[in-house]
Amino acid sequence: MHLVRISDISDIPAEQSPNLDPKKDEDFAELVHLNHRELLIYARALCRDHSTACDIVQDSFVVAHEKVRTFDVTRDFATWMRGIVRNKYREWVRKNMRYELTDGQLAQIDADIAAWQQKRSESDSSVLEALSRCLDRLPDNLKEAVHACYFEGRTGEEAAEVLSIAPAAVRKRLQRARSMLKQCLDRKLTTPSEEQ
Amino acid sequence: MNSHSEPESPLPPDELFVDSALLEKARLDGEKNDEVLIRSILLKTVEQPFRHETLHLSPAADRKSWFTTVAFAAAAVALLLTVLTNLSVRDTRQEEEVVFLVQYADDSATTPAADKNSKAAVKSTRPVEETVEIGTPDFVVSPSIVALDLDWELTTIFGQSVRDFAPRTMRRATFRIEADNAIEQAREKIYSGNVIVYYEGFRVEAEQLRVAKVSHSGVSQDSNTVTGSNVILRQDHPERLVKAEKIEFRPLSGSLVLSRVREFSGENETGLEVNGESQIVLTADSISLDSEL
């Protein structure tokens, strides 16, 4: 596990989409297209709810647009956006009295998303495409558990019934699957995207 | 789709990331983009209608025309954009996600002069004789929206004087609908056979569900956007159960209204008396009781 402090990664200079200037409307629209997916994954990892994640990402872009004059074009837009998403998440936690992730947990998730934003900017390889390839490599029993719970939307109990195993075994398989997928994604970060 | 960890006991951070990516991948399977979200973001940022002026008012006439526009904006213009996204069809069972973007002018934000309770004294009045020039409103056509029956979106653009007192707010309401059968008609889509609807933590079983299709100018706030018959509504937190003859979605408030209630139980409302003439109005975090009469 590699832990990175948020303060360390916030100083990454602009490397993504160097030709896009968020102060121009057409470029801002392009940056929305380019960045929304990872920000959605980021927000969802923080708040654990898709609708809330959509609201957080939308509100973050609105704030970014309102404050775009203050944006330093020599800095990284994606990093700036993650900071706004993080602030919006904290607002949501305060308003809704939810459990808040620790700084260390936030930094870990932030680092994962940052790495994939960087990877996409360099090789046009998105985290979801890499995830697809990693899913294909999972052992069948883990793949089945992932498919039942994530792609068919079954609860642990329902998946256990379908797979004829105990609910605890489903949870264990999901845990192993997530762990293997994370290792696979980390490997893909350090290898050229052409390597399947 | 269920998240596989409780918010109060989160997964380790590296699993949280993968869990979130898996959930997003599953949601996007079959779809290649997030057009609804992107459209919504762009409408609130670079494509804000109020950023462009199309009502041209001569300076002297501005005050008079202001009253006209206040009346117009205070009517809480509600434009509803409905997008029906076909998620998947497993076997013969329909599974769809219906997203409403509720866009409305916030009349609570009008300027003090528009306030009915304004105590400002009127010293004198005299007719304004200057010509009021009103330009033709612009129409923004957005063909990029992916929708079942929606070819374009119509947005009326107001002028500078509207901008100051009627900021528009946008909210998203997402319904996930599962049903054995679905029939498309000109103005609505009708679901039947083991209909299950998920919305804001509610699970609703219905004999039949009707979802209005959007017209080119949107749907008015009074339209029956989503209605269901013979329903059983369940909420887990707090625990509630309602059996009613009719359910209706109110887009502006985001609430569900149940009428002709047959049975009601709620862990926080043990003393609440509900009869057949009661209407129960539910949001994710509130409940109120109205009478149909």
HADDOCK unambig.tbl for C-alpha pairs under 7 A between the chains (distance, minus, plus):
assign (segid A and resid 25 and name CA) (segid B and resid 46 and name CA) 5.46 0.50 0.50
assign (segid A and resid 29 and name CA) (segid B and resid 42 and name CA) 6.64 0.50 0.50
assign (segid A and resid 29 and name CA) (segid B and resid 46 and name CA) 6.98 0.50 0.50
assign (segid A and resid 33 and name CA) (segid B and resid 38 and name CA) 6.95 0.50 0.50
assign (segid A and resid 41 and name CA) (segid B and resid 20 and name CA) 5.61 0.50 0.50
assign (segid A and resid 41 and name CA) (segid B and resid 21 and name CA) 5.68 0.50 0.50
assign (segid A and resid 41 and name CA) (segid B and resid 24 and name CA) 6.63 0.50 0.50
assign (segid A and resid 44 and name CA) (segid B and resid 20 and name CA) 5.86 0.50 0.50
assign (segid A and resid 45 and name CA) (segid B and resid 16 and name CA) 5.51 0.50 0.50
assign (segid A and resid 45 and name CA) (segid B and resid 17 and name CA) 5.66 0.50 0.50
assign (segid A and resid 45 and name CA) (segid B and resid 20 and name CA) 5.04 0.50 0.50
assign (segid A and resid 48 and name CA) (segid B and resid 3 and name CA) 6.91 0.50 0.50
assign (segid A and resid 48 and name CA) (segid B and resid 7 and name CA) 6.67 0.50 0.50
assign (segid A and resid 58 and name CA) (segid B and resid 41 and name CA) 5.42 0.50 0.50
assign (segid A and resid 61 and name CA) (segid B and resid 41 and name CA) 6.79 0.50 0.50
assign (segid A and resid 62 and name CA) (segid B and resid 44 and name CA) 6.43 0.50 0.50
assign (segid A and resid 62 and name CA) (segid B and resid 45 and name CA) 5.74 0.50 0.50
assign (segid A and resid 65 and name CA) (segid B and resid 45 and name CA) 6.08 0.50 0.50
assign (segid A and resid 99 and name CA) (segid B and resid 7 and name CA) 6.69 0.50 0.50
assign (segid A and resid 99 and name CA) (segid B and resid 8 and name CA) 5.80 0.50 0.50
assign (segid A and resid 105 and name CA) (segid B and resid 13 and name CA) 5.35 0.50 0.50
assign (segid A and resid 108 and name CA) (segid B and resid 13 and name CA) 6.08 0.50 0.50
assign (segid A and resid 108 and name CA) (segid B and resid 14 and name CA) 6.94 0.50 0.50
assign (segid A and resid 109 and name CA) (segid B and resid 13 and name CA) 5.97 0.50 0.50
assign (segid A and resid 109 and name CA) (segid B and resid 14 and name CA) 6.74 0.50 0.50
assign (segid A and resid 109 and name CA) (segid B and resid 17 and name CA) 6.00 0.50 0.50
assign (segid A and resid 128 and name CA) (segid B and resid 21 and name CA) 6.83 0.50 0.50
assign (segid A and resid 128 and name CA) (segid B and resid 25 and name CA) 6.24 0.50 0.50
assign (segid A and resid 150 and name CA) (segid B and resid 1 and name CA) 6.66 0.50 0.50
assign (segid A and resid 150 and name CA) (segid B and resid 22 and name CA) 6.79 0.50 0.50
assign (segid A and resid 150 and name CA) (segid B and resid 23 and name CA) 6.11 0.50 0.50
assign (segid A and resid 150 and name CA) (segid B and resid 26 and name CA) 6.26 0.50 0.50
assign (segid A and resid 151 and name CA) (segid B and resid 26 and name CA) 5.04 0.50 0.50
assign (segid A and resid 153 and name CA) (segid B and resid 1 and name CA) 4.27 0.50 0.50
assign (segid A and resid 153 and name CA) (segid B and resid 2 and name CA) 5.98 0.50 0.50
assign (segid A and resid 155 and name CA) (segid B and resid 2 and name CA) 6.73 0.50 0.50
assign (segid A and resid 178 and name CA) (segid B and resid 15 and name CA) 5.81 0.50 0.50
assign (segid A and resid 178 and name CA) (segid B and resid 18 and name CA) 6.05 0.50 0.50
assign (segid A and resid 178 and name CA) (segid B and resid 19 and name CA) 6.88 0.50 0.50
assign (segid A and resid 179 and name CA) (segid B and resid 15 and name CA) 6.52 0.50 0.50
assign (segid A and resid 182 and name CA) (segid B and resid 14 and name CA) 6.84 0.50 0.50
assign (segid A and resid 182 and name CA) (segid B and resid 18 and name CA) 6.25 0.50 0.50
